[in-house]
Amino acid sequence: MNELDIILNEMHAVLQKVNKPSIDHAVAVLRSGKRIFVVGEGRSGLIAKSLAMRLMHLGMTVYVVGETITPSLATGDVLFAVSGSGTTKSVLLSAQKARELGCPVLAVTTDPHSELASAATDILHIPAATKYRREGEPASVQPLGSLFDQCAHILFDAICLCFANLHAVDHREALAKHSNLE
């Protein structure tokens, strides 16, 4: 078996365990917000940014926590917090602050019992391996949290596809919002 097959098999095994209602619920949480704020660190942060970009293409008002143009979180906003381990301090602090402000927090994590999950109002559980290789995590031959990040990316695209279908946003409309400064 080659590396591509190994990666695809690992991803398939994880994604089969994520049920459709949890994706629909994530869409509902995002749709409930006036604005969406995403937060994550490292590769997980990059995957979170890819979600923010696509949601913007689909017509949502979305910001990335930590960027210089990100406004303050306010009542009616939603925080989408991504941390494979559920212990990333900056992500956890953002989630706790969002809850103090009365905003819903959707945590995306491998550990539904983590600090991040406890701070969240909603959880999207991705049962993948993390960089810590904790007991109960599936095996992965890939380095660090690659399996979590890959599965998160696919799930985020599924969320965007559901959102696009619900709002009847087609390719042409999304493309019109794509950067034209390239």
N, C-alpha and C positions, 0 to 999 in steps of 0.2 A: 504494500500500500504506500502511495506517495504522500508527501506532506499535505497537499491540497485535500486529498481524501480524508486524511486524519483530522484535519481542522474541520471540514464539513461534517464528518461523523460526530465529532465532539459537540459542535454547535447544534446539530439536529437532536442529539440526545437531550441537551438542555432545553431547547426551544419546545420540544414536545411536552415538557412538564409545565410550561406556562399556559394557563388556560385562557380561552378567548374572553370570558367575562372580566378577567383582570385587565386586559387591554381595553375593553369597552369602558371599564371604570376609570382607567387613566385618562381616556379621551373625555369622559364626562367631567372629571376634576379639572382638566385643562380648559374645557369649554366654560366652566363656571367662573373663571377669572376674567376680570376686566383686562388685566395684563398678566403675562407670565414671566417669571424670573427663573433662570436656570443657573445651577451652581454645581461644580465638580472640580476636581483637581487632577493633574496628570492626564493620562490617556482618557480616563473617564470624563474629565473636564472637556477634552476635545470632542468626545462623542456627544456630550451635553450641548456643546456649541453647535454641533451639526444639527441637532434637533431644533435649537433656537433658530438657526438659519432657515430650515425648511418650514417651520411654523410661520416665520415672517413671510416666506413665499406664499403661504396659504392664507395670508391676510390677518394673522394674529399680531397683537402688539406684544413684543417679546424682548427681554433684555438678558444679558449675561452678567451675573454678579461679579464685581471686581473690575469691570471695564470702566473707563473714565467717564463715559456718557450715560452710565446706568443711574436712573433716578432712585429716589427712596421708595421703599416698599410701602404700600398703603392698603387700607381696608378694601377688600374686593379683589386683591391680587392673589396669585398662586405662586408658591415656590416649588420648583421641580428640582429635587436634590439627588445627585448621583454619587454613590460611593459603594463600590463592591463590598468592602469590609463592613461598611456602616459605622466606621470609627474615624474617618478623616476629620480632623479637628475643625478646619475652616468650614467644611460642609455642615458639620454638626452645629457649629456656632450660628451659621446662617439659618438653619432650620429652627433652632431655639429662639432666635430673634424674631423670625417670621411668626412663630406661634405666640410670642409675647404681644405682637402687633395684631393678633387675631386672624392671621392669614392661614389658609390651608397649606399643608406641606405634603407633597407626594414624594416619598422616598423610594428610590430605585436602588436595591441592594440584594446581596446574596443571603443576608442574615436578617430574617424577620424579627429577631430578638435583639438586634444591635441597639446601640445608643441612638443612632439616627432613626431607626424604625420606631423606637419609643418616643422620639420627639415629633414624629410625623402624625398627620391625621389619616394618611392613606399610604399603602405600601404596594409597590410593584416588585414582587419577589422573582429574582432570576437565580435559579438554583445552579450556579456555575462555580467553578474553582476561582479562588482569589490568589493573590500573591502570598498569602499566609499558609495556604494548604491546611486549613483547619479540619479537625475531625468532622466527618459528615459531608464534606465537600466532595463533589465528583472528582475523579482523577483527570488530569490533563497533562499532556506532554509539552504543552506550550508554556513559554516563560511567563512568570508573574501573573497578572490579571487579564491576559489576552483573551481568554475564553469569555469572561464576563463582559469585557468591552465589545467584543464582536457580537455577542448575543444582545447586548443593550442596543447597539446600532441597528440591528435587524428589527428589534421590538419597537424602537423609536420610529423607524420607517413604517412599520405596521400601524402605529398610532397616527402618524401623519396621513397615511392612506385612508384610514377610517375617518379622520377629520375632514380630509378633502372630499370624500364621498358624502358625508353628512352635510357639508356646506356647498356641495356641487361646484367645487373649485377644480377646473380642468387644467391641463398642461399649459394651455395658452395663457390663462390668467396667472398661473404661478410664474411662468416665464417672464411676464410683464413686470414682475416685481424683482426679478433676478438682476444682479449688478450689471450695469451697462458701461462701467468704467474700465473694463478689462481690455 
